[in-house]
Every structure is written in structure tokens, then in C-alpha cells.
Amino acid sequence: MATDSKAGSTTLPTTIVLAGSTGSLGLLIAYHLRQRGATVRALVRPSSSASAEAESLRLQGAEVVETDYSSVADLTQACQGADCVVSALSGLRQVIVDAQTRLLNAAVAAGVPRFIPSDYSADFTRLPEGSNRNFDLRREFQQRLDQAPIQATSIFNGMFMDLFTGQAPLIQPAIRRIVYWGSADQPLESTTMVDTAAYTAAAALDPTTPRYLRIAGDITTVRDLQVIASEVMGQPFKLLRVGGLGVLETMIKVTKTLMPAENEVFPPWQGMQYMHNMLSGQVSLPTLDNDRYPDLHWTKVQDVLPKRG
Ligand SMILES: NC(=O)c1ccc[n+]([C@@H]2O[C@H](COP(=O)([O-])OP(=O)(O)OC[C@H]3O[C@@H](n4cnc5c(N)ncnc54)[C@H](OP(=O)(O)O)[C@@H]3O)[C@@H](O)[C@H]2O)c1
């Protein structure tokens, strides 16, 4: 129990139900929730209950609850008495729309006041339907969320900064090029996975969050990336413009035809759709809520790039 010094009374710590707790982001959210003193009820599928990730959650003091995501009754039981449900699930329709809807229905049935869906992305609210399969699924869930009697908060963090040299390889150290399409002056928002998790934990414990929270650890144009990469890696980088955004659209269509991989969450063409959305400016963040929790630190792009050898 924690003591509320103003009232002089004792209050129970806030209980957060965390779905997708064994995932990369989920584990980090659990860590930051525990750091903030929350009681964490970590939902795991029975198949993941003995995993190293579940064990790590237990060691951190989370209550690991084996849950059948196909059962609203099971999920409702798991949500009893919670203050907020945080989803960090990852998947396609059966997860983002179907499993999250059952989780939402369970949260409502259990009387949980707040729900944070598994968005953690660029701001897809102004994006036309069909521009990005994974965002379309999130929007479909959002329509259900917005009709439910629960306070919803989505967190938009741009791209995970960790991807700049990984799955979204704009920065190509081997050829010392910044590869891009469209304009080299389009601002691109990115946030590390760790900073997103720390912010999500703070938001989960904040009963007054609005419908959307927008954050960016850094905002950099392709031209900024050229300067940063050159400085950090100690080698001059050049820009390599593959073509306009129309060329990228054609590349997406060709890649999707040759390598459909429809059952993969992030096939190559999906990552290319994400890059197109970012480089077109359609998913840029109009305002930022970075300062809402002043204790948080923001990692910059220069901090995640490999330093000169
Ligand atoms: N903004 C960006 O650039 C960016 C990049 C990457 C990810 N994200 C987003 O971050 C969020 C978390 O992604 P992540 O990379 O942490 O995912 P992840 O590591 O793949 O973890 C996914 C989690 O979902 C659970 N899960 C998967 N399928 C399930 C199902 N059918 N039923 C129930 N649980 C299921 C997994 O449980 P098990 O352990 O049991 O499999 C795991 O806990 C997602 O919304 C993702 O789109 C954003």
C-alpha cells in the first residue's frame, strides 16, 4: 500500500493490466510501470507462460496471468479491479481487431475506466484508407474503441528510432549514403522504443490523459540525417534520392506482387508503406506532448547511431 501524504490516508497502488507483456515493447512498458510503483498484471498466453520473457516479468514483480484471448470471460476476470488496460499486442486482424476487441469488451465488462490500444506509431488519423494495411487495422479497432464506454488514449510516437539503421534503412553506413524518396526536407518524427515505453507507463498512470498523445524523441529531415550520420560515424555521407514518392509507390506494388507475405506483420512492402507515409508528411505529428511528464528523457538520433570506430 502507498500513503497519500496530502490526505494522510492509505491508497492501493494503481493496477495496470498489460496485454502483449512478453513482447519487445510490452516488456519495457512493464519495467517502467514497476519503476513507477504500479501493480502490473501481465497477461500472457499459456504457450508463453514458461518463456524467458514471462520469467523476467515475474522477477520484476509483475503478476503473470495466463490468459485465453479467445475468451471474453477469461479476459474479464483478468481485468477485474484494474485502473487501466494497456495493449502492446502485435499482429494482424486476428490480434489488432479481434483480440483487442475482446480485451476491450472485457475491460468494459470489468468496469476498467481507461484503455490504451496498441498503436505506438505515426499519426494515422489523417491517412487515407488503403495507404497502410497495418494502420487500416488500427483504425478499424479505433472505431470500436471510440464507441465503447471507456476513456481511450492512443500514443503516437512516429517511427521507432531504432529502425533507422534496421528495418527502415534510410541510413546506409556500408555505402555512406542516406537513401530516400521525395523531399530531403520532410521532417520525420522518431522515438526510441525505450522512450515510448517510459512515456506509455507514465500515461497509463495518469487518469487525465486526452484521446491522443503525440511524442517525438527527435525530428529530423533526410538532410539532418546526412549531417548527423557524418558527424557520429566520422565519414562523410551523401544523399541518394532513388526517385519521387510515385517511384516508391511503384516499388511497393512490385514488392507486394513478388513477395506478398500477407501473413507477416511487417513484410518488406509494409515497411515501405510506412516510409511512404512518413516521407509524404501525411502522418506527421501536428503538436507534441513531450513535456507532459517532465521527468522523462528523450534520446536523439545521434545517440542511437553506431559511433565511429
Ligand atoms: N512505431 C514503430 O516504428 C513500431 C515498430 C515496431 C512495432 N511497433 C508497434 O509496437 C507494438 C508492440 O510491438 P512489438 O514489436 O513489441 O511486438 P512483439 O515483440 O512481436 O510482441 C507482440 C506481443 O503480442 C503477443 N501476441 C501476438 N499474437 C498474439 C495473439 N494472437 N494473441 C495474444 N497475444 C498475442 C505476443 O505474445 P507471445 O509472447 O505469447 O507471442 C507478444 O507479447 C505494436 O503495436 C507494433 O505495431 C511500432
Ligand as a Chemical Component Dictionary entry (heavy atoms), coordinates in Angstrom:
data_LIG
# 
_chem_comp.id                   LIG 
_chem_comp.type                 NON-POLYMER 
_chem_comp.pdbx_formal_charge   0 
_chem_comp.three_letter_code    LIG 
# 
loop_
_chem_comp_atom.comp_id 
_chem_comp_atom.atom_id 
_chem_comp_atom.alt_atom_id 
_chem_comp_atom.type_symbol 
_chem_comp_atom.charge 
_chem_comp_atom.model_Cartn_x 
_chem_comp_atom.model_Cartn_y 
_chem_comp_atom.model_Cartn_z 
_chem_comp_atom.pdbx_ordinal 
LIG N1  N1  N 0  6.358  2.892   -34.498 1  
LIG C1  C1  C 0  7.124  1.887   -34.937 2  
LIG O1  O1  O 0  8.068  2.109   -35.722 3  
LIG C2  C2  C 0  6.884  0.490   -34.454 4  
LIG C3  C3  C 0  7.789  -0.534  -34.752 5  
LIG C4  C4  C 0  7.579  -1.816  -34.260 6  
LIG C5  C5  C 0  6.427  -2.077  -33.501 7  
LIG N2  N2  N 1  5.548  -1.073  -33.257 8  
LIG C6  C6  C 0  4.307  -1.347  -32.503 9  
LIG O2  O2  O 0  4.571  -1.627  -31.145 10 
LIG C7  C7  C 0  3.572  -2.546  -30.654 11 
LIG C8  C8  C 0  4.273  -3.749  -29.991 12 
LIG O3  O3  O 0  5.104  -4.347  -30.957 13 
LIG P1  P1  P 0  6.323  -5.327  -30.527 14 
LIG O4  O4  O 0  7.374  -5.165  -31.555 15 
LIG O5  O5  O -1 6.644  -5.128  -29.078 16 
LIG O6  O6  O 0  5.642  -6.758  -30.744 17 
LIG P2  P2  P 0  6.229  -8.197  -30.385 18 
LIG O7  O7  O 0  7.584  -8.114  -29.802 19 
LIG O8  O8  O 0  6.045  -9.025  -31.612 20 
LIG O9  O9  O 0  5.239  -8.711  -29.240 21 
LIG C9  C9  C 0  3.911  -8.970  -29.552 22 
LIG C10 C10 C 0  3.144  -9.363  -28.316 23 
LIG O10 O10 O 0  1.823  -9.704  -28.738 24 
LIG C11 C11 C 0  1.509  -11.016 -28.266 25 
LIG N3  N3  N 0  0.684  -11.713 -29.247 26 
LIG C12 C12 C 0  0.989  -11.981 -30.526 27 
LIG N4  N4  N 0  -0.029 -12.643 -31.118 28 
LIG C13 C13 C 0  -0.984 -12.804 -30.177 29 
LIG C14 C14 C 0  -2.268 -13.390 -30.172 30 
LIG N5  N5  N 0  -2.784 -13.999 -31.253 31 
LIG N6  N6  N 0  -2.969 -13.360 -29.026 32 
LIG C15 C15 C 0  -2.467 -12.787 -27.939 33 
LIG N7  N7  N 0  -1.241 -12.197 -27.853 34 
LIG C16 C16 C 0  -0.519 -12.218 -28.986 35 
LIG C17 C17 C 0  2.838  -11.708 -28.095 36 
LIG O11 O11 O 0  2.682  -12.743 -27.136 37 
LIG P3  P3  P 0  3.547  -14.070 -27.164 38 
LIG O12 O12 O 0  4.810  -13.747 -26.418 39 
LIG O13 O13 O 0  2.684  -15.044 -26.460 40 
LIG O14 O14 O 0  3.783  -14.420 -28.621 41 
LIG C18 C18 C 0  3.704  -10.572 -27.579 42 
LIG O15 O15 O 0  3.521  -10.400 -26.203 43 
LIG C19 C19 C 0  2.706  -2.910  -31.854 44 
LIG O16 O16 O 0  1.579  -2.071  -31.914 45 
LIG C20 C20 C 0  3.609  -2.586  -33.033 46 
LIG O17 O17 O 0  2.927  -2.297  -34.232 47 
LIG C21 C21 C 0  5.761  0.200   -33.691 48 
# 
loop_
_chem_comp_bond.comp_id 
_chem_comp_bond.atom_id_1 
_chem_comp_bond.atom_id_2 
_chem_comp_bond.value_order 
_chem_comp_bond.pdbx_ordinal 
LIG N1  C1  SING 1  
LIG C1  O1  DOUB 2  
LIG C1  C2  SING 3  
LIG C2  C3  SING 4  
LIG C2  C21 DOUB 5  
LIG C3  C4  DOUB 6  
LIG C4  C5  SING 7  
LIG C5  N2  DOUB 8  
LIG N2  C6  SING 9  
LIG N2  C21 SING 10 
LIG C6  O2  SING 11 
LIG C6  C20 SING 12 
LIG O2  C7  SING 13 
LIG C7  C8  SING 14 
LIG C7  C19 SING 15 
LIG C8  O3  SING 16 
LIG O3  P1  SING 17 
LIG P1  O4  DOUB 18 
LIG P1  O5  SING 19 
LIG P1  O6  SING 20 
LIG O6  P2  SING 21 
LIG P2  O7  DOUB 22 
LIG P2  O8  SING 23 
LIG P2  O9  SING 24 
LIG O9  C9  SING 25 
LIG C9  C10 SING 26 
LIG C10 O10 SING 27 
LIG C10 C18 SING 28 
LIG O10 C11 SING 29 
LIG C11 N3  SING 30 
LIG C11 C17 SING 31 
LIG N3  C12 SING 32 
LIG N3  C16 SING 33 
LIG C12 N4  DOUB 34 
LIG N4  C13 SING 35 
LIG C13 C14 SING 36 
LIG C13 C16 DOUB 37 
LIG C14 N5  SING 38 
LIG C14 N6  DOUB 39 
LIG N6  C15 SING 40 
LIG C15 N7  DOUB 41 
LIG N7  C16 SING 42 
LIG C17 O11 SING 43 
LIG C17 C18 SING 44 
LIG O11 P3  SING 45 
LIG P3  O12 DOUB 46 
LIG P3  O13 SING 47 
LIG P3  O14 SING 48 
LIG C18 O15 SING 49 
LIG C19 O16 SING 50 
LIG C19 C20 SING 51 
LIG C20 O17 SING 52 
# 
